[in-house]
C-alpha cells in the first residue's frame, strides 16, 4: 500500500513539473529554460513531500509515544492495585494464621485441663478401690483376685488396645462405619476379652476408666480419618454405669463438648437391656449428649418388639440385630413371611418401619454369603460381621498418635505402686 502511494505521488510530481515546464515553453522560453524549470519543479515537489512526510511521521511518533505513556500509566496503576491486593491477602492470611494458632493453643490447654481432671478423678477412684480391695480380698476367690489385679495392672500399664471392625453398606459392601472394641492385655501379652474382664471390672468401678480410654482413642482415630478426608463414623461402646455415674459424667461430657465437631462421626452404643434399664440420671445424660449432636445405637438385641417412639425420643439412630436371629425370627403365616415378634408386619417391611422413625437396621454377625442374600431380601442397608472383615487391632504408629497424655494414667501408676 505504501509503495502504491509513493508511485502515485511520484507520478503526480512528474506531471506537475511537466505542466510547469510546458507553460514556460508556451510562454516563449527556450527548451533549456523549460528543462531547468521541469527539474526545479520536480525537486521542489520532492522537497515539499519530504517536509510533509517528516511532519506526518513526527505527529505519528508523538501519538505513539503518548499511547506508550498511557499504557505505561495503566500498567503502573494495575501493578499498584495488585500490590495492594497482595498486601491485603498477606495481612489476612497472617491474621487468620495467628487467630487459628490462638484457637488451637486454647483448645490444647482446654483438653489438657480436662484430661488432668480425668486423671485426678481416676486417681481418686482407683485409690479408694485399692483401699477397699484390701478389706474385700478375703471374700473374693483367688481367681477373681488375680484377674482383678491383671485388669488393674493393664490399666496402669496402658495395655488397652483399640480394635476396629468395618460396617459396610449393602449390597455395595463399601465401608461406611467402624465399630470400636477395647481389649486388655496382661503383662505376657495375652488378650483379655470383655466377657472375661468385665465380670471383675464392673463391680470395682473400672469400666469408666476403660470407657475413658476407648473414647479418647476413638476421638483421635476420627480426627486422623478426617485429615485423610475419610468421612467414616465410629461406633463407640459406652456402659450404663458410665452414663449413670454422676461424678464421672461431667468430665466425660466436658471432653465431648471440646470435641463436639465430631458429633456426626461418633455414635455411642449400648445394649438393649442396658437401654431399657436406664434410670432418669442415665436418660438425662443421654439427652445432654444428644443435645451436642451425638447419636446412639443399640446392640445385643434380643426382642424385636421395640418401642420405636421411645427410641426416636432418645436419639437412637441404629439398631444392630444379629443376622442369624433375624433369620430365625422369620416364619410364614397365612401365605406371607413375618417376624415372630411382630406377626402383624411383613418381614420385608420391618426396616421400612424403623426408617420412619429415623432408625437404620444393621445386620451384625454376618458370617456367610447366604445370610447376605436373606438380609437383602429384608431391605436392610448395612451389614457387619467376619464376612466383611474381622476386628483388627490399631497399634504401633497409629496408636502412638492416639496415646492419652501421661497425666491421664498418672493415678493408675500410683495405684500400682500401692499394690
C-alpha positions in Angstrom: 0.0 0.0 0.0 2.8 2.3 0.8 4.6 1.6 -2.4 1.5 2.3 -4.4 1.0 5.6 -2.6 4.7 6.6 -3.3 4.3 5.7 -7.1 1.1 7.8 -7.3 2.8 10.7 -5.6 5.9 10.4 -7.9 3.7 10.4 -10.9 1.8 13.4 -9.7 5.0 15.3 -9.1 6.3 14.4 -12.6 3.0 15.6 -14.1 3.1 18.9 -12.1 6.8 19.5 -13.1 6.0 18.7 -16.8 3.0 21.1 -16.7 5.2 23.9 -15.3 7.9 23.3 -18.0 5.2 23.2 -20.8 3.7 26.5 -19.5 7.2 28.2 -19.6 7.8 26.8 -23.1 4.5 28.1 -24.4 5.3 31.4 -23.0 8.3 31.6 -25.3 11.1 30.3 -23.2 13.8 28.3 -24.7 13.9 24.4 -24.3 16.8 24.8 -21.9 14.8 27.0 -19.6 11.8 24.7 -19.8 14.0 21.7 -18.8 15.5 23.6 -15.9 12.1 24.6 -14.8 11.0 21.0 -15.0 13.9 19.8 -12.9 13.4 22.6 -10.4 9.7 22.0 -10.1 10.3 18.3 -9.6 13.0 19.0 -7.0 10.6 21.4 -5.3 7.8 18.8 -5.2 10.1 16.2 -3.7 11.4 18.6 -1.1 7.9 19.6 -0.2 6.9 16.0 0.0 9.9 15.3 2.3 8.8 18.1 4.7 5.2 16.9 4.8 6.3 13.3 5.4 8.6 14.3 8.2 5.8 16.4 9.8 3.4 13.4 9.5 5.9 11.0 10.9 6.7 13.3 13.7 3.0 13.6 14.6 2.6 9.7 14.4 5.7 9.3 16.6 4.2 11.7 19.2 0.9 9.8 19.1 2.7 6.5 19.6 4.8 7.9 22.5 1.6 9.2 24.1 0.0 5.8 23.7 3.0 4.1 25.2 3.0 6.6 28.1 -0.8 6.0 28.6 -0.3 2.2 28.6 2.7 2.6 31.0 0.5 4.6 33.3 -2.3 2.0 33.1 0.2 -0.8 33.8 1.7 1.1 36.8 -1.9 1.6 38.1 -2.7 -2.2 37.8 0.6 -3.1 39.4 -0.2 -0.8 42.3 -3.6 -2.4 42.7 -2.2 -5.9 42.5 0.5 -5.0 45.1 -2.2 -3.5 47.4 -4.3 -6.7 47.0 -1.4 -8.9 47.7 -0.5 -6.9 50.8 -4.2 -7.3 51.9 -4.1 -11.0 51.3 -0.9 -11.4 53.2 -2.3 -9.5 56.1 -5.5 -11.5 56.1 -3.6 -14.9 55.9 -1.3 -13.7 58.7 -4.2 -12.6 60.9 -6.0 -15.9 60.2 -3.0 -17.9 61.0 -2.5 -16.1 64.2 -6.2 -16.5 65.1 -6.1 -20.2 64.4 -2.9 -20.5 66.4 -4.5 -18.9 69.4 -7.6 -21.1 69.0 -5.6 -24.3 68.7 -3.5 -23.3 71.7 -6.6 -22.6 73.7 -8.1 -25.9 72.7 -5.0 -27.8 73.6 -4.9 -26.1 77.0 -8.6 -26.9 77.5 -8.0 -30.6 76.6 -5.0 -30.8 78.9 -7.1 -29.3 81.7 -9.9 -31.8 81.0 -7.5 -34.8 80.8 -5.8 -33.6 84.0 -9.1 -33.6 85.8 -10.0 -37.0 84.4 -6.6 -38.2 85.6 -7.3 -36.8 89.1 -10.7 -38.4 89.1 -9.2 -41.8 88.1 -6.5 -41.4 90.7 -9.1 -40.8 93.4 -11.3 -43.7 92.2 -8.5 -46.2 92.0 -7.1 -45.1 95.4 -10.4 -45.9 97.0 -10.7 -49.1 95.1 -7.3 -50.2 96.3 -8.2 -49.4 99.9 -11.5 -51.3 99.6 -9.8 -54.2 97.8 -7.5 -54.8 100.9 -10.6 -55.4 103.0 -12.6 -57.4 100.4 -9.8 -59.7 99.2 -10.7 -62.3 101.8 -14.2 -62.6 100.5 -13.1 -63.0 96.8 -12.0 -66.1 95.1 -8.3 -66.4 94.3 -9.1 -66.4 90.6 -11.1 -63.2 90.8 -8.4 -61.5 92.8 -5.7 -62.4 90.2 -8.0 -61.3 87.4 -8.7 -58.0 89.1 -5.0 -57.4 89.6 -4.4 -58.2 86.0 -7.1 -55.7 84.9 -5.7 -53.0 87.2 -2.2 -53.6 86.0 -3.3 -53.5 82.4 -4.9 -50.1 83.1 -1.9 -48.8 84.9 0.4 -50.0 82.2 -1.9 -48.6 79.5 -2.2 -52.0 77.9 -5.7 -51.2 76.5 -5.9 -51.9 72.7 -8.3 -50.4 70.3 -9.9 -52.8 67.7 -11.9 -51.7 64.7 -14.4 -53.8 62.7 -15.9 -52.4 59.5 -19.6 -51.8 58.9 -20.5 -51.9 55.2 -23.3 -50.7 53.0 -25.3 -53.4 51.2 -25.1 -54.6 48.5 -22.1 -52.4 47.6 -20.0 -53.5 50.6 -18.4 -50.1 50.9 -17.1 -49.3 54.4 -19.2 -46.6 55.9 -18.6 -47.1 59.7 -16.3 -48.9 62.1 -17.2 -50.4 65.4 -14.6 -49.9 68.1 -13.8 -52.5 70.8 -11.5 -52.4 73.8 -9.2 -55.3 74.6 -6.9 -55.6 77.7 -3.5 -57.3 77.6 -1.8 -58.9 80.6 2.0 -58.5 81.1 2.6 -61.6 79.0 0.7 -60.1 76.0 -2.4 -62.4 76.3 -5.5 -60.6 75.2 -8.4 -60.4 77.7 -11.9 -60.4 76.1 -14.7 -58.2 77.6 -16.6 -61.2 78.8 -13.6 -62.2 80.8 -12.6 -58.9 82.5 -15.9 -57.1 82.8 -17.1 -59.6 85.4 -14.5 -58.1 87.9 -14.2 -54.6 86.3 -17.8 -53.6 86.7 -18.1 -54.3 90.5 -14.9 -52.4 91.1 -16.0 -49.4 89.0 -13.2 -49.7 86.5 -15.5 -49.7 83.4 -15.5 -45.9 83.5 -11.7 -45.9 83.1 -11.9 -48.2 80.2 -14.7 -46.1 78.6 -12.4 -43.1 79.0 -9.5 -44.7 77.2 -11.8 -46.0 74.4 -13.4 -42.6 73.9 -10.1 -40.8 73.9 -8.7 -43.1 71.2 -11.9 -43.1 69.2 -11.7 -39.3 69.1 -8.0 -39.4 67.9 -8.8 -42.0 65.2 -11.8 -40.0 63.9 -9.5 -36.9 63.7 -6.9 -39.0 61.8 -9.6 -40.2 59.3 -10.9 -36.6 58.9 -7.3 -35.5 57.9 -7.5 -38.1 55.1 -10.9 -36.8 54.0 -12.5 -40.0 55.0 -16.0 -39.3 56.3 -16.5 -42.5 58.3 -18.3 -42.8 61.6 -17.2 -44.9 64.6 -19.5 -46.8 67.0 -18.0 -46.3 70.5 -19.3 -48.6 73.2 -20.4 -46.9 76.5 -21.6 -48.7 79.6 -24.7 -47.9 81.5 -22.5 -47.5 84.6 -20.7 -44.6 82.9 -23.9 -42.9 81.8 -25.4 -43.2 85.4 -22.2 -42.0 87.2 -22.9 -38.5 88.5 -19.3 -37.8 89.4 -17.7 -39.3 86.2 -20.1 -38.0 83.6 -19.4 -34.2 83.9 -15.8 -34.7 82.9 -16.9 -37.1 80.2 -19.3 -34.5 78.9 -16.8 -31.7 79.1 -14.3 -33.7 76.9 -17.1 -34.2 74.3 -18.1 -30.5 74.4 -14.5 -29.7 73.4 -14.8 -32.2 70.5 -18.4 -31.6 69.5 -17.3 -31.0 65.9 -17.0 -34.8 65.8 -20.7 -35.4 66.7 -21.5 -36.6 63.3 -18.8 -39.2 63.4 -19.1 -40.6 66.9 -22.0 -42.9 67.7 -22.4 -44.2 71.3 -23.5 -47.8 71.6 -25.1 -49.7 74.4 -27.1 -52.9 74.7 -30.8 -53.2 74.5 -31.1 -54.5 78.1 -29.0 -51.6 79.4 -31.1 -49.1 77.4 -34.3 -50.5 78.9 -32.9 -50.4 82.4 -31.6 -46.8 82.2 -32.7 -44.7 85.1 -33.6 -41.0 85.0 -30.0 -40.0 85.5 -28.7 -42.1 82.6 -31.6 -40.8 80.4 -30.8 -37.2 81.3 -27.1 -37.8 80.5 -28.1 -39.4 77.1 -30.2 -36.3 76.4 -27.3 -34.0 77.1 -25.1 -36.0 74.7 -27.9 -35.8 72.1 -28.0 -32.1 72.7 -24.4 -31.8 71.5 -25.4 -33.7 68.3 -24.2 -37.2 69.2 -26.3 -40.2 68.2 -26.9 -43.6 69.8 -27.0 -47.2 68.7 -28.5 -50.3 70.3 -26.9 -53.8 70.0 -27.4 -57.1 71.8 -31.0 -57.0 70.5 -33.0 -60.0 71.9 -36.5 -58.7 71.3 -37.7 -57.0 68.1 -41.0 -55.8 69.7 -39.5 -52.4 70.4 -40.9 -49.0 71.4 -39.8 -47.1 68.3 -41.2 -43.8 69.6 -39.1 -44.1 72.8 -36.0 -45.0 70.7 -36.6 -41.9 68.5 -37.0 -39.6 71.5 -33.7 -40.9 72.9 -31.9 -40.2 69.5 -31.3 -43.9 68.8 -30.4 -43.9 65.1 -29.2 -47.5 64.6 -30.3 -51.0 65.7 -27.7 -53.8 65.4 -29.5 -57.1 65.1 -27.8 -60.5 64.7 -28.3 -61.9 61.1 -28.9 -65.4 62.5 -31.5 -64.0 64.9 -33.3 -62.2 62.1 -33.5 -65.4 60.0 -34.7 -67.5 63.0 -37.4 -64.9 63.6 -38.8 -65.5 60.1 -41.9 -67.6 59.8 -44.7 -68.0 57.3 -48.3 -67.1 58.4 -51.3 -67.2 56.0 -49.0 -67.2 53.0 -46.8 -64.2 54.0 -43.4 -64.1 55.6 -43.5 -62.3 59.0 -41.3 -61.9 62.1 -42.3 -64.0 65.0 -42.1 -61.0 67.4 -44.2 -58.8 65.0 -46.7 -61.2 63.4 -48.8 -58.3 62.0 -46.0 -56.9 60.0 -44.5 -58.3 56.8 -40.8 -59.2 57.4 -39.7 -57.1 54.4 -41.4 -54.0 55.9 -39.5 -54.1 59.3 -36.6 -52.0 58.0 -39.0 -49.5 56.4 -40.9 -49.2 59.7 -37.7 -48.3 61.6 -36.7 -45.8 58.9 -40.0 -43.9 59.5 -38.6 -43.3 63.0 -35.2 -42.3 61.7 -33.6 -45.6 62.6 -31.4 -47.8 60.4 -31.1 -51.5 60.9 -27.6 -53.1 60.8 -27.4 -56.9 60.4 -24.4 -57.9 62.5 -22.5 -61.2 62.9 -22.9 -61.9 59.2 -20.8 -65.0 58.6 -21.9 -66.5 55.2 -22.9 -65.2 51.8 -26.3 -66.9 52.1 -27.1 -64.7 55.0 -26.3 -61.6 52.9 -28.9 -62.7 50.3 -31.6 -63.2 53.0 -30.7 -59.9 54.7 -31.0 -58.0 51.4 -34.5 -59.5 50.9 -35.4 -57.9 54.2 -34.4 -54.4 52.8 -31.6 -54.0 55.3 -29.0 -51.5 54.1 -26.0 -52.3 56.3 -24.0 -55.3 57.4 -21.3 -56.2 59.9 -19.5 -59.5 60.6 -16.4 -61.5 59.9 -17.6 -62.0 56.3 -16.9 -58.3 55.7 -13.9 -58.0 58.0 -12.7 -59.2 61.4 -11.9 -56.7 64.2 -8.3 -55.6 63.8 -6.1 -54.0 66.4 -5.0 -50.5 65.8 -1.5 -50.4 67.2 2.1 -49.1 66.6 2.3 -45.8 64.8 -1.5 -45.2 64.7 -1.9 -45.8 68.4 1.2 -43.8 69.2 -0.6 -40.7 67.9 -3.7 -41.6 70.0 -1.9 -42.2 73.3 -3.5 -40.3 76.1 -1.3 -37.8 78.0 0.9 -39.1 80.8 -1.3 -37.4 83.4 -4.3 -39.4 82.1 -2.9 -42.6 83.6 -0.9 -41.0 86.5 -3.4 -42.2 89.0 -3.2 -45.8 87.7 0.6 -45.7 88.1 0.4 -44.6 91.6 -2.2 -47.2 92.4 0.1 -49.9 91.1 2.9 -48.8 93.4 0.4 -49.0 96.3 0.0 -52.7 95.5 
